[in-house]
Amino acid sequence: MFGIGYLQRLGRAMMLPMTVLPAAAIFLMLSRLPWDAVGLQSAPSLLHAAGMAIFAYVPYVFAVGIALGLSNQSVHAGMASLVAMILFGAVTQAYDPGGVQPSMFAGVVIGMLSGWANERFKSFQLPESLQFFGGTRFVPIFMSAFGFLFAWLMIGIGQGLLAWIGATGGAGECGGRLRHIPVRVFASHSGRFRPASPA
């Protein structure tokens, strides 16, 4: 599954969501222009909000883009990855409403698995009474379950890593930086186990 051919496909798939990033840069650049001179006082804040919104949802964009790229543009894989990301964010936010947003790591993992699931289940057969949900229609159901379990797993891993770092007595500037790695990588980890500032 993870041979050279797959890595090449993954690289090409990651190029699709990257095409969105220049739009964010353009919005942010335009927000710095002197719009007051032409009587558009609200333009800078609106343009800035548009640019930052793209960056805020980059993990979702990458999840959908990678899933589409790995599944030959299958709408089932794209929709499944979006549903999984929504569930991932909802579960982690429910655990701690003050938590950070889902990370790029989560988006890439969910996108990759959605692409794999589309190939794995495209010939999946269910009993005749349930066959409407067979084949690629099963992918969103599978990814919904994965999104929930993945969020639960990442919460546990983040909590465990922070507890381990605290138990090892990491201190100083290096220790303080290490404490923030699980939060940034695994995402949606929050104030509940947000590391305290080093003394």
KOLVEXLUM-891548 format. One record per residue: residue number from 1; x, y, z of N, C-alpha, C in turn. Coordinates in pm, 1 decimal. Layout:
% KOLVEXLUM-891548
- k nu nv nw cau cav caw cu cv cw
- NUM X Y Z X Y Z X Y Z
...
***
This chain:
% KOLVEXLUM-891548
- k nu nv nw cau cav caw cu cv cw
- 1 82.4 -121.7 0.0 0.0 0.0 0.0 85.5 126.3 0.0
- 2 199.5 124.2 71.7 280.4 243.6 87.8 409.2 235.0 7.5
- 3 402.4 176.1 -112.5 517.5 170.3 -198.8 542.2 303.1 -268.2
- 4 640.6 302.5 -358.8 676.2 424.9 -429.4 557.5 477.8 -509.6
- 5 484.2 385.2 -574.0 368.7 428.5 -652.9 265.0 499.7 -568.8
- 6 239.6 445.4 -449.0 140.3 508.5 -361.3 187.7 645.9 -316.0
- 7 316.3 656.4 -281.6 368.9 785.3 -236.7 361.9 889.5 -347.7
- 8 382.1 847.1 -471.8 368.2 940.4 -583.0 223.8 987.0 -596.8
- 9 129.3 893.5 -582.4 -12.1 930.7 -587.5 -47.1 1025.9 -473.7
- 10 7.6 998.7 -355.2 -18.9 1085.1 -240.8 36.0 1224.7 -265.1
- 11 155.3 1232.1 -321.9 213.4 1362.5 -351.9 127.9 1441.5 -450.3
- 12 79.4 1373.0 -553.5 -8.1 1441.2 -649.5 -139.7 1481.8 -584.7
- 13 -191.6 1396.0 -496.0 -317.6 1428.3 -428.2 -302.6 1550.4 -338.9
- 14 -186.0 1567.3 -276.4 -165.4 1681.2 -186.4 -152.3 1812.2 -262.9
- 15 -123.7 1804.6 -392.7 -114.9 1926.9 -471.3 -251.6 1992.8 -489.0
- 16 -358.9 1911.6 -488.5 -493.5 1967.1 -508.2 -532.1 2065.3 -398.1
- 17 -523.8 2027.7 -269.6 -561.3 2125.7 -166.3 -465.6 2243.8 -158.5
- 18 -341.3 2225.7 -202.7 -246.4 2337.4 -197.5 -285.4 2451.0 -290.9
- 19 -366.7 2420.5 -392.0 -408.7 2526.2 -484.6 -499.8 2628.3 -417.2
- 20 -551.1 2595.6 -299.4 -638.5 2688.3 -227.9 -557.8 2793.9 -153.5
- 21 -435.7 2762.2 -113.6 -357.1 2851.2 -27.5 -328.1 2987.3 -90.6
- 22 -297.6 2995.9 -220.9 -275.9 3130.1 -277.9 -396.1 3222.6 -263.2
- 23 -515.9 3166.9 -263.3 -634.4 3251.1 -245.4 -631.4 3318.9 -109.2
- 24 -589.3 3245.0 -6.2 -578.7 3303.4 127.9 -476.2 3415.8 129.4
- 25 -362.6 3392.6 62.7 -259.2 3495.8 58.8 -307.6 3620.7 -13.9
- 26 -383.8 3602.8 -120.8 -435.7 3717.8 -195.7 -531.8 3799.5 -109.9
- 27 -621.9 3730.6 -38.3 -716.1 3802.4 48.5 -641.1 3881.9 154.9
- 28 -540.5 3819.9 216.6 -466.4 3889.2 322.3 -386.3 4006.0 265.7
- 29 -331.0 3988.3 146.2 -258.1 4098.7 83.8 -351.1 4215.6 52.9
- 30 -468.1 4184.4 -2.0 -563.8 4290.4 -34.9 -614.2 4363.1 89.3
- 31 -618.8 4291.5 202.0 -668.5 4354.8 325.1 -575.3 4464.7 374.9
- 32 -451.6 4468.2 325.0 -354.4 4568.5 369.4 -355.8 4693.8 282.8
- 33 -436.9 4694.2 178.9 -444.9 4811.7 92.7 -526.3 4922.8 160.1
- 34 -502.4 5046.7 121.7 -574.0 5160.6 185.4 -715.8 5176.6 132.0
- 35 -805.4 5088.1 174.2 -942.6 5093.0 125.3 -1018.1 5215.7 176.0
- 36 -971.1 5274.7 285.7 -1037.0 5393.8 338.1 -1037.2 5507.3 235.6
- 37 -936.2 5507.3 150.7 -923.1 5616.3 53.7 -1036.5 5616.4 -47.8
- 38 -1099.2 5499.4 -68.2 -1210.7 5492.2 -164.0 -1343.3 5471.4 -92.7
- 39 -1343.9 5495.3 37.2 -1468.8 5490.1 112.6 -1514.8 5351.6 151.7
- 40 -1426.7 5252.1 148.8 -1463.7 5114.9 186.0 -1394.3 5078.2 317.9
- 41 -1442.9 5137.2 425.7 -1378.2 5119.1 554.8 -1383.7 4975.6 605.2
- 42 -1488.8 4901.6 566.8 -1503.2 4764.8 618.1 -1426.5 4662.4 535.1
- 43 -1374.5 4701.8 419.5 -1307.6 4606.5 330.7 -1188.4 4537.2 396.3
- 44 -1097.8 4607.1 467.2 -982.8 4537.5 525.7 -1021.4 4424.7 620.7
- 45 -1118.8 4450.2 708.6 -1156.4 4346.3 804.6 -1224.0 4229.1 735.3
- 46 -1304.5 4256.3 631.5 -1372.5 4148.9 560.2 -1273.0 4064.5 480.1
- 47 -1179.9 4129.9 413.8 -1078.5 4056.7 337.1 -988.8 3974.9 429.0
- 48 -952.5 4033.0 542.9 -869.5 3960.4 639.6 -943.4 3838.0 693.0
- 49 -1073.1 3854.5 721.3 -1153.1 3741.8 770.0 -1160.9 3631.4 665.7
- 50 -1173.1 3669.0 538.3 -1179.1 3568.8 431.5 -1049.1 3489.6 422.8
- 51 -936.2 3559.3 428.8 -807.4 3490.5 422.4 -784.3 3398.9 540.6
- 52 -816.5 3446.5 659.6 -794.7 3365.6 779.2 -889.2 3246.7 784.4
- 53 -1008.5 3259.9 725.7 -1102.3 3147.6 723.1 -1044.8 3030.9 644.6
- 54 -976.0 3061.1 534.2 -914.8 2953.8 455.9 -809.6 2882.0 539.7
- 55 -724.9 2958.1 609.4 -622.7 2895.3 692.5 -685.0 2814.7 806.3
- 56 -795.8 2863.9 861.7 -860.6 2793.5 971.9 -913.0 2657.0 928.4
- 57 -955.3 2647.1 801.2 -1014.1 2522.1 752.7 -920.2 2444.8 660.4
- 58 -792.4 2477.9 663.5 -694.9 2405.2 581.1 -695.9 2255.1 609.1
- 59 -705.0 2208.4 735.8 -711.0 2063.4 757.8 -828.8 1997.1 687.4
- 60 -943.7 2064.0 684.2 -1060.8 2010.5 614.8 -1035.0 2006.3 463.4
- 61 -974.1 2113.1 411.9 -943.9 2118.8 269.1 -847.9 2007.8 230.4
- 62 -745.7 1984.5 313.0 -649.7 1879.0 283.0 -714.6 1741.3 291.6
- 63 -801.3 1720.8 389.8 -868.1 1590.9 401.6 -949.1 1560.4 276.4
- 64 -1028.4 1656.5 231.7 -1112.3 1634.7 113.2 -1025.8 1623.4 -11.6
- 65 -927.1 1710.7 -25.6 -842.6 1708.5 -144.1 -763.9 1580.2 -158.4
- 66 -706.1 1531.7 -48.7 -629.6 1406.5 -53.7 -721.7 1289.5 -83.9
- 67 -839.0 1288.2 -21.1 -933.2 1179.1 -47.2 -973.7 1176.3 -194.1
- 68 -1000.5 1292.2 -252.1 -1037.6 1297.0 -393.7 -921.3 1253.1 -482.3
- 69 -800.8 1298.6 -448.5 -685.8 1264.4 -529.9 -650.6 1117.4 -526.3
- 70 -674.7 1051.0 -413.2 -641.0 909.2 -399.9 -751.7 816.9 -447.6
- 71 -867.1 873.2 -481.1 -981.1 789.3 -519.5 -1032.8 820.5 -659.3
- 72 -946.9 882.0 -741.4 -989.0 919.1 -876.9 -1113.9 1007.3 -875.2
- 73 -1112.4 1106.9 -785.6 -1217.9 1208.0 -776.7 -1352.8 1149.7 -735.6
- 74 -1353.5 1047.0 -652.2 -1478.7 989.1 -605.8 -1547.4 1083.6 -507.4
- 75 -1672.4 1118.6 -538.0 -1745.4 1208.1 -448.6 -1773.6 1140.5 -314.6
- 76 -1785.1 1008.3 -314.0 -1810.4 937.3 -189.0 -1690.7 951.5 -94.5
- 77 -1569.3 939.5 -148.2 -1450.3 955.4 -65.6 -1438.3 1098.6 -15.4
- 78 -1465.7 1196.2 -102.7 -1457.3 1335.2 -60.7 -1557.6 1368.2 48.2
- 79 -1682.4 1324.7 30.4 -1784.3 1350.7 131.3 -1752.4 1278.2 262.2
- 80 -1700.0 1155.1 251.0 -1667.1 1078.0 370.4 -1557.3 1146.5 451.0
- 81 -1457.8 1200.3 383.3 -1349.7 1268.5 454.3 -1400.7 1394.7 522.8
- 82 -1491.4 1466.9 457.4 -1547.3 1587.4 518.7 -1628.5 1552.5 642.5
- 83 -1710.4 1448.8 634.0 -1790.8 1406.6 748.9 -1700.3 1363.7 863.8
- 84 -1593.2 1289.9 831.7 -1501.8 1244.8 935.9 -1433.4 1362.4 1004.1
- 85 -1395.1 1464.8 926.1 -1331.7 1582.1 986.0 -1429.6 1659.2 1073.2
- 86 -1555.0 1670.8 1028.1 -1655.5 1740.1 1109.4 -1675.1 1667.5 1241.9
- 87 -1683.5 1534.6 1235.8 -1698.7 1456.7 1358.7 -1575.6 1469.2 1448.0
- 88 -1457.7 1465.1 1387.2 -1334.5 1479.3 1464.0 -1333.5 1610.7 1541.3
- 89 -1366.3 1720.2 1470.3 -1369.0 1849.4 1536.2 -1478.0 1859.1 1641.5
- 90 -1595.7 1801.6 1613.0 -1706.6 1809.5 1707.3 -1677.4 1732.8 1834.9
- 91 -1618.2 1613.5 1820.9 -1590.0 1531.4 1939.1 -1485.0 1597.3 2027.1
- 92 -1378.0 1647.1 1965.6 -1272.7 1709.0 2046.2 -1320.9 1839.2 2108.6
- 93 -1404.9 1913.5 2036.2 -1459.5 2035.6 2094.8 -1558.1 2005.3 2207.0
- 94 -1632.3 1895.2 2194.0 -1723.4 1856.0 2301.5 -1646.0 1816.0 2425.7
- 95 -1530.1 1754.0 2406.0 -1446.6 1716.9 2520.3 -1395.0 1839.9 2591.1
- 96 -1357.7 1940.6 2514.1 -1312.6 2067.0 2572.5 -1348.2 2179.8 2476.5
- 97 -1454.2 2254.5 2504.7 -1496.8 2361.3 2413.3 -1389.9 2466.4 2387.5
- 98 -1291.5 2477.3 2475.7 -1185.8 2576.2 2456.0 -1065.3 2522.6 2383.3
- 99 -1075.1 2403.4 2324.4 -960.9 2341.8 2259.8 -925.0 2407.5 2127.9
- 100 -809.4 2368.1 2074.7 -765.0 2422.3 1947.1 -834.6 2350.2 1832.8
- 101 -815.5 2400.7 1712.0 -878.9 2342.4 1594.8 -805.0 2215.8 1551.4
- 102 -872.6 2128.2 1474.7 -805.2 2009.5 1420.5 -681.9 2048.3 1340.4
- 103 -579.1 1963.9 1344.8 -452.0 1995.0 1282.1 -441.6 1935.8 1142.7
- 104 -334.4 1974.4 1073.1 -305.6 1919.3 942.1 -284.7 1768.4 949.4
- 105 -226.0 1722.7 1059.7 -203.8 1578.6 1078.2 -335.2 1502.8 1067.8
- 106 -436.9 1551.6 1136.3 -567.3 1485.5 1132.1 -625.5 1488.3 991.4
- 107 -611.5 1601.5 922.3 -664.8 1611.4 787.6 -598.2 1514.9 691.3
- 108 -465.6 1502.4 700.9 -393.1 1412.4 610.8 -429.8 1267.1 638.6
- 109 -435.0 1228.8 766.8 -469.1 1090.4 801.4 -609.9 1055.5 753.2
- 110 -705.0 1143.7 777.8 -843.3 1116.7 737.5 -855.6 1113.7 585.6
- 111 -787.0 1203.6 516.9 -790.3 1201.4 371.5 -732.7 1073.3 313.9
- 112 -619.4 1028.8 368.9 -557.2 904.8 321.3 -648.7 785.1 344.6
- 113 -708.7 778.0 462.6 -793.6 663.0 492.0 -922.2 665.9 408.6
- 114 -973.6 784.1 380.4 -1092.7 792.8 295.8 -1063.6 741.1 155.4
- 115 -946.4 777.2 102.5 -907.7 726.0 -28.3 -891.9 575.3 -28.1
- 116 -830.5 522.4 78.9 -815.2 376.9 90.6 -950.9 308.4 104.4
- 117 -1037.5 365.2 187.8 -1168.3 303.6 211.5 -1251.0 299.6 83.3
- 118 -1238.2 401.9 -0.3 -1313.6 402.6 -125.3 -1273.0 285.5 -214.7
- 119 -1142.3 258.0 -219.7 -1095.7 144.6 -299.2 -1132.8 11.9 -233.3
- 120 -1125.8 7.9 -102.1 -1150.0 -116.4 -28.3 -1295.9 -158.2 -34.1
- 121 -1387.9 -63.5 -28.3 -1529.7 -96.8 -15.0 -1610.2 -75.7 -143.7
- 122 -1545.2 -45.5 -254.2 -1622.5 -18.5 -375.4 -1697.8 -141.4 -425.0
- 123 -1653.5 -260.6 -384.9 -1724.6 -383.1 -421.9 -1788.4 -450.2 -301.0
- 124 -1803.1 -375.2 -194.6 -1854.5 -430.6 -68.7 -2002.9 -463.4 -83.1
- 125 -2040.0 -585.5 -45.2 -2177.1 -631.9 -58.2 -2243.7 -644.3 78.4
- 126 -2366.6 -596.4 87.6 -2448.3 -610.8 207.2 -2569.1 -697.7 171.8
- 127 -2644.3 -744.0 273.3 -2769.0 -815.1 242.0 -2858.1 -732.0 151.1
- 128 -2940.8 -799.6 72.4 -3019.5 -731.5 -30.4 -3102.1 -617.0 25.0
- 129 -3155.0 -632.9 144.9 -3238.1 -526.7 202.5 -3157.9 -402.3 237.8
- 130 -3024.9 -417.5 252.1 -2938.4 -305.2 289.1 -2840.0 -268.4 178.8
- 131 -2855.7 -327.5 62.8 -2755.2 -310.3 -41.5 -2743.2 -166.6 -90.3
- 132 -2844.8 -85.1 -66.3 -2833.9 56.5 -103.9 -2712.3 120.4 -37.3
- 133 -2677.8 70.7 82.8 -2563.9 126.2 156.0 -2435.4 48.2 128.5
- 134 -2436.8 -41.8 33.2 -2317.6 -117.5 -1.7 -2229.0 -40.6 -97.7
- 135 -2116.9 -101.8 -133.4 -2024.3 -39.1 -226.0 -1967.7 90.1 -171.4
- 136 -1950.7 189.1 -259.0 -1891.1 315.6 -216.1 -1982.3 395.3 -122.3
- 137 -2112.4 363.0 -120.0 -2201.2 432.7 -26.7 -2170.3 395.5 118.3
- 138 -2096.7 286.4 138.0 -2059.9 247.1 273.1 -1944.0 330.5 326.8
- 139 -1869.7 395.8 236.4 -1750.3 470.1 277.3 -1782.8 581.9 376.9
- 140 -1885.0 667.3 353.9 -1915.9 769.8 454.0 -1953.6 711.7 590.6
- 141 -2021.2 597.1 591.8 -2056.5 533.5 719.2 -1930.6 487.5 791.5
- 142 -1841.7 422.8 716.1 -1715.9 375.7 774.1 -1632.9 492.1 827.5
- 143 -1623.1 599.5 749.3 -1540.2 712.8 790.9 -1603.6 790.5 905.3
- 144 -1736.1 786.6 916.6 -1800.5 850.0 1032.4 -1755.8 781.7 1160.8
- 145 -1756.3 648.3 1159.6 -1711.1 573.6 1276.5 -1563.7 599.9 1302.7
- 146 -1484.3 603.9 1195.0 -1340.9 629.1 1213.4 -1316.2 768.5 1269.4
- 147 -1388.9 869.3 1220.5 -1369.4 1004.4 1270.1 -1392.6 1014.8 1419.4
- 148 -1497.0 946.7 1467.3 -1524.6 947.0 1611.4 -1413.7 876.5 1689.1
- 149 -1375.3 756.7 1644.0 -1273.4 680.1 1714.9 -1136.7 747.8 1707.7
- 150 -1106.3 809.4 1595.0 -978.6 878.7 1578.3 -968.9 996.1 1674.5
- 151 -1078.8 1071.7 1689.5 -1079.1 1183.2 1784.3 -1056.8 1133.2 1926.0
- 152 -1125.9 1026.4 1962.3 -1112.0 968.8 2095.8 -968.1 922.6 2118.9
- 153 -909.4 860.3 2017.1 -771.6 812.6 2027.7 -674.2 928.6 2043.5
- 154 -691.2 1033.6 1964.3 -599.3 1146.8 1971.3 -609.6 1219.7 2104.9
- 155 -730.1 1226.5 2159.9 -745.2 1286.4 2293.1 -665.4 1206.6 2394.7
- 156 -678.1 1073.1 2389.3 -604.9 988.2 2482.7 -455.0 996.7 2463.6
- 157 -408.2 998.3 2337.2 -264.4 1005.9 2311.2 -208.9 1139.8 2359.1
- 158 -279.3 1246.5 2329.0 -232.6 1377.7 2373.2 -224.5 1387.2 2524.6
- 159 -325.5 1334.5 2592.1 -325.7 1337.5 2738.2 -211.6 1253.5 2793.1
- 160 -190.5 1135.3 2732.3 -83.4 1048.3 2778.6 54.1 1108.3 2757.6
- 161 75.8 1171.8 2641.9 205.8 1232.7 2615.7 233.8 1348.2 2710.0
- 162 133.1 1430.8 2733.9 153.4 1542.6 2826.2 179.7 1493.6 2967.6
- 163 111.1 1386.2 3008.2 136.3 1329.7 3140.8 278.3 1274.3 3149.1
- 164 323.8 1208.5 3041.5 459.6 1153.0 3039.7 564.9 1262.7 3044.9
- 165 542.3 1371.0 2966.5 637.2 1481.4 2967.8 643.0 1545.0 3105.6
- 166 524.7 1558.9 3168.4 523.7 1615.2 3302.4 593.1 1524.6 3403.8
- 167 575.7 1391.9 3387.2 636.9 1297.8 3481.0 787.9 1292.3 3467.4
- 168 840.4 1320.0 3347.2 985.0 1317.2 3327.5 1051.5 1441.9 3381.7
- 169 969.9 1538.0 3424.3 1024.9 1658.2 3486.4 1087.2 1753.8 3388.4
- 170 1039.8 1751.8 3260.5 1093.0 1844.6 3161.6 1072.8 1987.0 3207.9
- 171 1179.9 2065.1 3209.6 1171.8 2201.7 3257.7 1250.7 2291.0 3164.8
- 172 1239.7 2419.1 3188.6 1312.7 2512.6 3107.4 1245.6 2535.5 2973.3
- 173 1316.7 2608.7 2887.1 1259.5 2644.7 2757.4 1233.7 2521.6 2672.4
- 174 1328.3 2425.3 2671.9 1310.7 2304.3 2591.4 1191.2 2223.9 2640.6
- 175 1180.6 2208.7 2771.8 1068.7 2134.3 2827.3 936.0 2200.5 2797.2
- 176 935.0 2334.2 2803.3 811.4 2404.8 2772.7 767.9 2383.8 2629.1
- 177 865.5 2380.8 2538.3 831.7 2358.1 2397.5 782.8 2215.6 2375.8
- 178 846.2 2119.7 2443.5 803.7 1980.9 2428.6 659.8 1962.0 2473.2
- 179 619.7 2033.5 2576.5 483.8 2017.6 2628.1 378.8 2059.1 2525.2
- 180 416.8 2148.0 2433.2 319.3 2196.6 2335.7 312.6 2110.8 2210.6
- 181 407.6 2017.0 2193.3 409.0 1936.0 2071.9 282.1 1851.8 2058.0
- 182 236.9 1778.5 2161.2 113.4 1699.8 2144.4 -6.2 1785.7 2109.8
- 183 -12.0 1906.9 2165.0 -125.1 1993.5 2136.0 -127.0 2032.4 1989.2
- 184 -9.8 2066.0 1935.0 -2.6 2113.7 1797.4 -18.2 1999.8 1697.7
- 185 39.6 1883.7 1729.4 38.4 1773.1 1633.3 -95.5 1702.1 1632.6
- 186 -145.1 1663.6 1751.1 -265.0 1580.9 1756.4 -392.5 1661.6 1759.1
- 187 -381.4 1793.6 1780.0 -494.5 1883.7 1764.2 -602.0 1866.4 1866.4
- 188 -684.6 1965.6 1871.4 -803.7 1968.1 1952.3 -775.9 1932.5 2096.3
- 189 -651.0 1936.7 2139.8 -622.5 1914.2 2278.8 -617.0 2049.3 2342.6
- 190 -654.2 2060.5 2455.2 -715.3 2174.7 2504.1 -664.9 2220.3 2635.6
- 191 -745.6 2311.4 2688.1 -714.9 2360.2 2819.5 -719.9 2253.0 2923.9
- 192 -795.4 2144.9 2901.1 -806.9 2041.5 3002.8 -672.1 1977.5 3030.4
- 193 -591.0 1959.5 2926.6 -455.6 1915.2 2953.1 -356.6 2004.6 2880.2
- 194 -390.0 2133.5 2876.1 -293.7 2228.8 2821.7 -181.9 2244.7 2922.3
- 195 -54.6 2234.0 2879.9 54.9 2238.2 2974.6 68.3 2374.3 3040.0
- 196 101.9 2369.8 3166.0 125.3 2493.5 3237.9 257.1 2553.1 3193.3
- 197 267.8 2685.5 3203.6 392.2 2751.3 3167.6 502.0 2707.6 3262.7
- 198 622.8 2682.2 3209.9 731.6 2639.5 3297.6 765.8 2746.9 3396.8
- 199 799.2 2702.8 3515.6 830.8 2797.7 3621.4 961.6 2867.9 3591.7
***
